[in-house]
Amino acid sequence: MDKKLRYTTLKGLIGKCKQFSYSNYLSGRMLHINKGWVRFSVAPEVRQQIEDLFKSVVGDIDLNINSNYGLFERLIITKRLTGQYIAGQEYSSELRYLKQLIKRG
């Protein structure tokens, strides 16, 4: 994992990623479909698109936090370029808890 891959489009990033989660966004690492775990960076406009998609699920809150939780793996951007939360047990309570974690940062 030496070289950092740079993406200038959201479609390019998501197309090369097995699954893009909020955890990936925070860490700057993703599981590339061909190269395994890689570091990545994105153009500012792509960063804004990513944040907008995550906010479409969790609401308009500050996404720039320093903590990372396992639950963040379930907040994803799909191959259709939509934000989605994948619930484990109960969607409503998990989503509420996720929002609290992000707000706490």
N, CA, C and O of each residue as an XYZ file, in Angstrom:
420
protein
N       0.845     -1.172      0.000
C       0.000      0.000      0.000
C       0.894      1.240      0.000
O       0.939      1.983      0.981
N       1.594      1.452     -1.095
C       2.538      2.558     -1.170
C       1.907      3.803     -1.782
O       1.895      4.874     -1.174
N       1.394      3.649     -2.969
C       0.933      4.776     -3.760
C      -0.507      5.147     -3.418
O      -1.349      4.281     -3.180
N      -0.770      6.445     -3.399
C      -2.124      6.933     -3.150
C      -2.801      7.136     -4.498
O      -2.270      7.831     -5.364
N      -3.967      6.533     -4.677
C      -4.721      6.689     -5.916
C      -5.588      7.937     -5.815
O      -6.220      8.175     -4.785
N      -5.620      8.729     -6.872
C      -6.407      9.971     -6.879
C      -7.579      9.814     -7.839
O      -7.417      9.357     -8.970
N      -8.752     10.199     -7.371
C      -9.966     10.102     -8.180
C     -10.555     11.489     -8.406
O     -10.649     12.302     -7.487
N     -10.947     11.734     -9.641
C     -11.516     13.027    -10.001
C     -13.016     12.945    -10.256
O     -13.669     13.965    -10.472
N     -13.569     11.714    -10.230
C     -15.022     11.546    -10.356
C     -15.498     10.545     -9.317
O     -14.782      9.612     -8.953
N     -16.702     10.755     -8.856
C     -17.297      9.836     -7.885
C     -17.531      8.470     -8.519
O     -17.301      7.439     -7.887
N     -17.980      8.464     -9.749
C     -18.228      7.207    -10.457
C     -16.942      6.384    -10.577
O     -16.969      5.164    -10.417
N     -15.831      7.041    -10.854
C     -14.544      6.346    -10.950
C     -14.134      5.728     -9.624
O     -13.663      4.591     -9.585
N     -14.309      6.466     -8.543
C     -13.967      5.971     -7.211
C     -14.825      4.771     -6.832
O     -14.305      3.723     -6.449
N     -16.132      4.931     -6.939
C     -17.053      3.870     -6.528
C     -16.921      2.641     -7.429
O     -17.083      1.510     -6.971
N     -16.628      2.865     -8.696
C     -16.458      1.755     -9.630
C     -15.250      0.879     -9.330
O     -15.236     -0.294     -9.702
N     -14.239      1.425     -8.664
C     -13.020      0.676     -8.355
C     -12.994      0.129     -6.930
O     -12.015     -0.494     -6.517
N     -14.050      0.358     -6.196
C     -14.107     -0.004     -4.788
C     -15.088     -1.155     -4.587
O     -16.160     -1.169     -5.192
N     -14.727     -2.118     -3.742
C     -15.664     -3.222     -3.461
C     -16.924     -2.679     -2.807
O     -18.034     -3.003     -3.229
N     -16.759     -1.857     -1.781
C     -17.884     -1.176     -1.133
C     -17.310      0.050     -0.444
O     -16.357     -0.059      0.327
N     -17.880      1.212     -0.715
C     -17.355      2.452     -0.154
C     -18.201      2.882      1.038
O     -19.382      3.199      0.892
N     -17.586      2.889      2.215
C     -18.302      3.214      3.445
C     -17.814      4.539      4.031
O     -16.814      5.110      3.596
N     -18.551      4.998      5.023
C     -18.148      6.200      5.742
C     -16.805      5.973      6.432
O     -16.000      6.895      6.557
N     -16.573      4.756      6.872
C     -15.294      4.396      7.472
C     -14.153      4.578      6.462
O     -13.083      5.072      6.817
N     -14.382      4.178      5.206
C     -13.381      4.386      4.155
C     -13.101      5.872      3.966
O     -11.951      6.292      3.840
N     -14.166      6.651      3.951
C     -14.052      8.093      3.775
C     -13.177      8.706      4.869
O     -12.310      9.533      4.588
N     -13.410      8.292      6.118
C     -12.648      8.845      7.231
C     -11.184      8.431      7.206
O     -10.300      9.232      7.513
N     -10.928      7.174      6.839
C      -9.559      6.652      6.886
C      -8.734      6.963      5.642
O      -7.504      6.925      5.691
N      -9.398      7.273      4.522
C      -8.654      7.484      3.282
C      -8.124      6.183      2.696
O      -7.185      6.191      1.901
N      -8.727      5.067      3.090
C      -8.342      3.740      2.582
C      -9.586      3.031      2.083
O     -10.675      3.198      2.631
N      -9.409      2.230      1.027
C     -10.537      1.455      0.492
C     -10.030      0.128     -0.042
O      -8.840     -0.044     -0.305
N     -10.962     -0.809     -0.197
C     -10.630     -2.113     -0.766
C     -10.871     -2.037     -2.269
O     -12.009     -2.130     -2.729
N      -9.800     -1.869     -3.026
C      -9.839     -1.750     -4.479
C     -10.176     -3.112     -5.077
O      -9.742     -4.142     -4.563
N     -10.944     -3.119     -6.154
C     -11.377     -4.398     -6.729
C     -10.223     -5.239     -7.273
O     -10.334     -6.463     -7.341
N      -9.119     -4.601     -7.661
C      -7.984     -5.346     -8.208
C      -6.727     -5.298     -7.349
O      -5.927     -6.233     -7.378
N      -6.540     -4.222     -6.584
C      -5.268     -3.982     -5.902
C      -5.285     -4.256     -4.406
O      -4.259     -4.102     -3.743
N      -6.425     -4.659     -3.864
C      -6.507     -4.842     -2.413
C      -6.661     -3.498     -1.722
O      -7.198     -2.556     -2.305
N      -6.192     -3.402     -0.479
C      -6.318     -2.156      0.271
C      -5.368     -1.102     -0.268
O      -4.166     -1.335     -0.398
N      -5.922      0.054     -0.578
C      -5.133      1.170     -1.112
C      -5.535      2.462     -0.409
O      -6.646      2.600      0.103
N      -4.597      3.399     -0.404
C      -4.913      4.751      0.050
C      -5.470      5.509     -1.147
O      -5.109      5.227     -2.290
N      -6.351      6.470     -0.885
C      -6.928      7.233     -1.979
C      -7.132      8.683     -1.567
O      -7.191      9.019     -0.384
N      -7.235      9.524     -2.579
C      -7.628     10.912     -2.367
C      -8.599     11.266     -3.480
O      -8.651     10.604     -4.516
N      -9.367     12.323     -3.245
C     -10.364     12.744     -4.226
C     -10.279     14.246     -4.447
O      -9.793     14.990     -3.595
N     -10.755     14.671     -5.595
C     -10.846     16.097     -5.901
C     -11.872     16.739     -4.966
O     -12.781     16.054     -4.498
N     -11.748     18.030     -4.685
C     -12.684     18.700     -3.770
C     -14.154     18.534     -4.149
O     -15.002     18.368     -3.272
N     -14.462     18.576     -5.433
C     -15.863     18.419     -5.847
C     -16.373     17.003     -5.588
O     -17.560     16.815     -5.321
N     -15.498     16.013     -5.663
C     -15.879     14.632     -5.357
C     -16.096     14.484     -3.851
O     -17.030     13.808     -3.419
N     -15.242     15.109     -3.063
C     -15.411     15.096     -1.603
C     -16.776     15.666     -1.225
O     -17.451     15.134     -0.344
N     -17.180     16.743     -1.888
C     -18.481     17.348     -1.615
C     -19.624     16.402     -2.004
O     -20.620     16.302     -1.288
N     -19.477     15.716     -3.130
C     -20.498     14.751     -3.549
C     -20.622     13.614     -2.530
O     -21.727     13.192     -2.190
N     -19.490     13.129     -2.054
C     -19.482     12.058     -1.060
C     -20.204     12.521      0.202
O     -21.072     11.819      0.721
N     -19.843     13.701      0.689
C     -20.472     14.211      1.906
C     -21.967     14.409      1.710
O     -22.752     14.104      2.608
N     -22.372     14.917      0.547
C     -23.805     15.115      0.270
C     -24.567     13.793      0.290
O     -25.689     13.732      0.794
N     -23.968     12.737     -0.254
C     -24.640     11.429     -0.260
C     -24.764     10.855      1.147
O     -25.802     10.293      1.499
N     -23.709     10.994      1.956
C     -23.808     10.521      3.338
C     -24.841     11.343      4.109
O     -25.610     10.795      4.898
N     -24.858     12.650      3.881
C     -25.835     13.516      4.560
C     -27.265     13.209      4.128
O     -28.204     13.458      4.884
N     -27.441     12.672      2.924
C     -28.789     12.311      2.481
C     -29.371     11.200      3.349
O     -30.588     11.023      3.403
N     -28.503     10.452      4.026
C     -28.948      9.369      4.898
C     -29.043      9.828      6.354
O     -30.029      9.540      7.032
N     -28.025     10.540      6.833
C     -27.963     10.891      8.260
C     -28.425     12.304      8.566
O     -28.514     12.678      9.736
N     -28.718     13.088      7.559
C     -29.157     14.465      7.788
C     -28.004     15.435      7.664
O     -26.857     15.040      7.456
N     -28.318     16.691      7.794
C     -27.327     17.752      7.596
C     -26.531     17.988      8.876
O     -26.820     18.906      9.643
N     -25.520     17.141      9.093
C     -24.661     17.274     10.261
C     -23.211     17.296      9.810
O     -22.902     16.951      8.670
N     -22.334     17.697     10.697
C     -20.914     17.807     10.385
C     -20.300     16.416     10.252
O     -20.313     15.631     11.200
N     -19.765     16.119      9.075
C     -19.196     14.789      8.835
C     -17.690     14.739      9.067
O     -17.082     13.683      8.890
N     -17.081     15.834      9.453
C     -15.634     15.870      9.658
C     -15.307     15.552     11.104
O     -15.129     16.449     11.928
N     -15.232     14.271     11.400
C     -14.956     13.841     12.769
C     -13.666     13.036     12.813
O     -13.163     12.596     11.780
N     -13.140     12.849     14.003
C     -11.866     12.155     14.164
C     -12.014     10.722     14.662
O     -11.049      9.958     14.644
N     -13.202     10.353     15.103
C     -13.429      9.007     15.616
C     -13.943      8.102     14.506
O     -14.482      8.572     13.505
N     -13.770      6.803     14.694
C     -14.295      5.845     13.738
C     -14.889      4.676     14.522
O     -14.270      4.174     15.460
N     -16.070      4.252     14.140
C     -16.769      3.173     14.810
C     -17.140      2.108     13.783
O     -17.312      2.419     12.605
N     -17.265      0.869     14.215
C     -17.634     -0.223     13.322
C     -18.935      0.033     12.581
O     -19.116     -0.415     11.448
N     -19.829      0.748     13.222
C     -21.117      1.082     12.622
C     -20.945      1.909     11.341
O     -21.819      1.898     10.475
N     -19.830      2.617     11.224
C     -19.584      3.454     10.046
C     -19.387      2.620      8.780
O     -19.495      3.142      7.670
N     -19.098      1.322      8.942
C     -18.965      0.428      7.786
C     -20.311      0.210      7.094
O     -20.356     -0.185      5.929
N     -21.389      0.465      7.801
C     -22.724      0.219      7.244
C     -23.320      1.420      6.524
O     -24.333      1.290      5.836
N     -22.707      2.577      6.674
C     -23.141      3.765      5.939
C     -22.320      3.798      4.662
O     -21.116      4.050      4.696
N     -22.984      3.537      3.519
C     -22.243      3.326      2.272
C     -22.771      4.208      1.137
O     -23.841      4.810      1.220
N     -21.973      4.250      0.087
C     -22.423      4.791     -1.194
C     -22.496      3.604     -2.142
O     -21.510      2.895     -2.342
N     -23.662      3.395     -2.719
C     -23.891      2.231     -3.576
C     -23.305      2.449     -4.971
O     -22.910      3.559     -5.329
N     -23.258      1.387     -5.736
C     -22.786      1.468     -7.123
C     -23.683      2.366     -7.975
O     -23.259      2.858     -9.021
N     -24.919      2.577     -7.530
C     -25.845      3.486     -8.235
C     -25.668      4.928     -7.786
O     -26.444      5.808     -8.159
N     -24.629      5.159     -6.972
C     -24.278      6.491     -6.470
C     -25.382      7.097     -5.597
O     -25.761      8.257     -5.760
N     -25.879      6.289     -4.679
C     -26.844      6.753     -3.692
C     -26.312      6.419     -2.304
O     -25.573      5.450     -2.130
N     -26.691      7.228     -1.319
C     -26.329      6.945      0.062
C     -27.285      5.921      0.635
O     -28.475      5.934      0.323
N     -26.769      5.032      1.475
C     -27.605      3.979      2.058
C     -27.032      3.556      3.403
O     -25.818      3.569      3.607
N     -27.922      3.180      4.316
C     -27.492      2.583      5.575
C     -27.964      1.134      5.583
O     -29.138      0.861      5.331
N     -27.069      0.219      5.868
C     -27.399     -1.203      5.917
C     -27.594     -1.580      7.381
O     -26.624     -1.691      8.130
N     -28.828     -1.775      7.786
C     -29.148     -2.060      9.187
C     -28.824     -3.500      9.546
O     -28.927     -4.405      8.718
N     -28.430     -3.694     10.798
C     -28.184     -5.034     11.299
C     -29.434     -5.610     11.937
O     -29.909     -6.664     11.513
N     -29.978     -4.944     12.948
C     -31.139     -5.441     13.671
C     -32.363     -4.563     13.434
O     -33.381     -5.019     12.915
N     -32.247     -3.321     13.816
C     -33.394     -2.426     13.737
C     -32.957     -1.097     13.133
O     -32.207     -0.340     13.750
N     -33.427     -0.826     11.939
C     -33.002      0.323     11.157
C     -33.144      1.639     11.930
O     -32.182      2.403     12.013
N     -34.308      1.914     12.489
C     -34.578      3.206     13.129
C     -33.641      3.494     14.294
O     -33.050      4.572     14.359
N     -33.498      2.551     15.207
C     -32.660      2.805     16.380
C     -31.177      2.852     16.002
O     -30.427      3.644     16.573
N     -30.745      2.027     15.060
C     -29.353      2.058     14.632
C     -29.021      3.378     13.949
O     -27.960      3.954     14.189
N     -29.918      3.855     13.107
C     -29.683      5.116     12.412
C     -29.625      6.278     13.416
O     -28.812      7.190     13.262
N     -30.473      6.245     14.427
C     -30.437      7.268     15.486
C     -29.090      7.236     16.199
O     -28.477      8.277     16.436
N     -28.639      6.039     16.536
C     -27.355      5.887     17.220
C     -26.199      6.353     16.333
O     -25.278      7.015     16.811
N     -26.245      6.014     15.056
C     -25.226      6.453     14.103
C     -25.147      7.978     14.074
O     -24.054      8.544     14.113
N     -26.280      8.632     14.008
C     -26.315     10.098     13.990
C     -25.712     10.680     15.269
O     -25.009     11.689     15.228
N     -25.995     10.031     16.410
C     -25.418     10.497     17.681
C     -23.896     10.363     17.668
O     -23.195     11.264     18.131
N     -23.380      9.260     17.148
C     -21.937      9.055     17.084
C     -21.278     10.112     16.207
O     -20.228     10.651     16.557
N     -21.895     10.405     15.073
C     -21.319     11.391     14.166
C     -21.368     12.789     14.788
O     -20.419     13.562     14.656
N     -22.457     13.109     15.456
C     -22.565     14.416     16.114
C     -21.529     14.573     17.216
O     -20.972     15.654     17.407
N     -21.272     13.487     17.939
C     -20.304     13.519     19.044
C     -18.892     13.743     18.544
O     -18.112     14.494     19.130
N     -18.578     13.057     17.422
C     -17.277     13.148     16.778
C     -16.168     13.115     17.716
O     -15.009     13.184     17.305
